[in-house]
Amino acid sequence: MIYLAGYSGRKPDELKRVAESADLHIIDIRMNQRSRVPHWNVRELKALIGARYHWCGALGNVNYQGGEIQIFDSGEGMDYVEAVMELHSEDVLLLCACEERNSCHRTVVGKMLFERGHEVQELDWASALTAPQLNN
């Protein structure tokens, strides 16, 4: 399963709890690994999540500062997601900053992965934080 989520409005410890409780590898699909909110920067995320953290800039939105969504390199990015899933035999969560999924590039990426044969769904934070496993 591939889950999609934005971290805006969330706390880093919530992401860690979801990753650990559901055995998820987190794939950061932001174009850049930087945020104006320090605890969402790459160094802090790696310290928090450890080996479960991955970055795939290829699935980033070239126009993240405004304009039509354009994925940097969807083929390379989807191959990367599949490689992480195969290597770790686990589900993944594709993470970006956006709170609203309808205008976010993660939805575009999710559709591409769905068309490639994967199960894809938006993460329900409330359920994920209370359920021991997401895909029961």
C-alpha positions as a Python dict, from the first residue, in 0.01 Angstrom:
ca = {
    (1, 'M'): (0, 0, 0),
    (2, 'I'): (113, 352, -73),
    (3, 'Y'): (-21, 619, 160),
    (4, 'L'): (-20, 989, 81),
    (5, 'A'): (2, 1264, 343),
    (6, 'G'): (88, 1626, 400),
    (7, 'Y'): (251, 1734, 724),
    (8, 'S'): (107, 2085, 756),
    (9, 'G'): (-84, 2108, 1082),
    (10, 'R'): (82, 1791, 1214),
    (11, 'K'): (360, 1734, 1468),
    (12, 'P'): (678, 1541, 1385),
    (13, 'D'): (617, 1293, 1667),
    (14, 'E'): (284, 1204, 1500),
    (15, 'L'): (472, 1112, 1182),
    (16, 'K'): (715, 900, 1381),
    (17, 'R'): (432, 721, 1563),
    (18, 'V'): (255, 642, 1236),
    (19, 'A'): (577, 520, 1073),
    (20, 'E'): (665, 293, 1363),
    (21, 'S'): (320, 157, 1442),
    (22, 'A'): (240, 73, 1080),
    (23, 'D'): (594, -26, 972),
    (24, 'L'): (601, 247, 708),
    (25, 'H'): (898, 389, 527),
    (26, 'I'): (853, 761, 472),
    (27, 'I'): (941, 894, 128),
    (28, 'D'): (966, 1272, 127),
    (29, 'I'): (848, 1387, -218),
    (30, 'R'): (914, 1758, -173),
    (31, 'M'): (1130, 1916, -439),
    (32, 'N'): (1356, 2046, -163),
    (33, 'Q'): (1418, 1897, 179),
    (34, 'R'): (1392, 2233, 350),
    (35, 'S'): (1109, 2399, 535),
    (36, 'R'): (1056, 2734, 705),
    (37, 'V'): (951, 2521, 1003),
    (38, 'P'): (1284, 2378, 1127),
    (39, 'H'): (1154, 2042, 1253),
    (40, 'W'): (1044, 1953, 898),
    (41, 'N'): (1395, 1992, 753),
    (42, 'V'): (1590, 1690, 635),
    (43, 'R'): (1832, 1680, 929),
    (44, 'E'): (1553, 1680, 1184),
    (45, 'L'): (1346, 1424, 991),
    (46, 'K'): (1642, 1189, 960),
    (47, 'A'): (1715, 1223, 1331),
    (48, 'L'): (1351, 1156, 1415),
    (49, 'I'): (1272, 872, 1175),
    (50, 'G'): (1616, 729, 1105),
    (51, 'A'): (1650, 466, 833),
    (52, 'R'): (1277, 484, 760),
    (53, 'Y'): (1330, 829, 602),
    (54, 'H'): (1395, 858, 228),
    (55, 'W'): (1391, 1154, -8),
    (56, 'C'): (1278, 1138, -369),
    (57, 'G'): (1316, 1478, -529),
    (58, 'A'): (1228, 1319, -863),
    (59, 'L'): (864, 1319, -746),
    (60, 'G'): (883, 1682, -643),
    (61, 'N'): (675, 1954, -804),
    (62, 'V'): (900, 2176, -1015),
    (63, 'N'): (645, 2456, -970),
    (64, 'Y'): (606, 2416, -593),
    (65, 'Q'): (620, 2794, -549),
    (66, 'G'): (320, 2842, -776),
    (67, 'G'): (187, 2742, -1114),
    (68, 'E'): (70, 2421, -1273),
    (69, 'I'): (186, 2099, -1110),
    (70, 'Q'): (482, 1950, -1294),
    (71, 'I'): (655, 1641, -1154),
    (72, 'F'): (1033, 1660, -1197),
    (73, 'D'): (1089, 1301, -1321),
    (74, 'S'): (790, 1075, -1263),
    (75, 'G'): (946, 763, -1416),
    (76, 'E'): (1257, 779, -1200),
    (77, 'G'): (1049, 868, -897),
    (78, 'M'): (804, 581, -936),
    (79, 'D'): (1095, 340, -986),
    (80, 'Y'): (1245, 471, -661),
    (81, 'V'): (921, 418, -466),
    (82, 'E'): (892, 64, -600),
    (83, 'A'): (1256, -8, -511),
    (84, 'V'): (1203, 109, -151),
    (85, 'M'): (891, -105, -122),
    (86, 'E'): (1067, -410, -264),
    (87, 'L'): (1383, -367, -58),
    (88, 'H'): (1200, -326, 271),
    (89, 'S'): (891, -539, 196),
    (90, 'E'): (683, -271, 359),
    (91, 'D'): (422, -12, 278),
    (92, 'V'): (532, 346, 225),
    (93, 'L'): (399, 690, 298),
    (94, 'L'): (468, 964, 45),
    (95, 'L'): (507, 1285, 242),
    (96, 'C'): (480, 1646, 132),
    (97, 'A'): (405, 1973, 307),
    (98, 'C'): (56, 2048, 175),
    (99, 'E'): (-242, 2014, 402),
    (100, 'E'): (-497, 2023, 118),
    (101, 'R'): (-466, 1716, -103),
    (102, 'N'): (-688, 1836, -388),
    (103, 'S'): (-439, 2101, -498),
    (104, 'C'): (-125, 1907, -408),
    (105, 'H'): (121, 1724, -630),
    (106, 'R'): (102, 1416, -404),
    (107, 'T'): (-242, 1347, -552),
    (108, 'V'): (-94, 1360, -904),
    (109, 'V'): (186, 1124, -798),
    (110, 'G'): (-68, 895, -631),
    (111, 'K'): (-271, 872, -953),
    (112, 'M'): (42, 785, -1149),
    (113, 'L'): (129, 507, -905),
    (114, 'F'): (-231, 382, -908),
    (115, 'E'): (-218, 365, -1287),
    (116, 'R'): (102, 162, -1249),
    (117, 'G'): (-94, -96, -1047),
    (118, 'H'): (-41, 9, -686),
    (119, 'E'): (-297, 51, -412),
    (120, 'V'): (-291, 417, -312),
    (121, 'Q'): (-488, 605, -50),
    (122, 'E'): (-470, 929, 146),
    (123, 'L'): (-361, 876, 505),
    (124, 'D'): (-632, 934, 761),
    (125, 'W'): (-419, 1085, 1037),
    (126, 'A'): (-680, 1033, 1310),
    (127, 'S'): (-719, 663, 1233),
    (128, 'A'): (-348, 611, 1178),
    (129, 'L'): (-262, 757, 1516),
    (130, 'T'): (-507, 531, 1700),
    (131, 'A'): (-490, 208, 1498),
    (132, 'P'): (-207, -42, 1553),
    (133, 'Q'): (-191, -115, 1180),
    (134, 'L'): (-330, 84, 889),
    (135, 'N'): (-423, -187, 644),
    (136, 'N'): (-638, -416, 857),
}
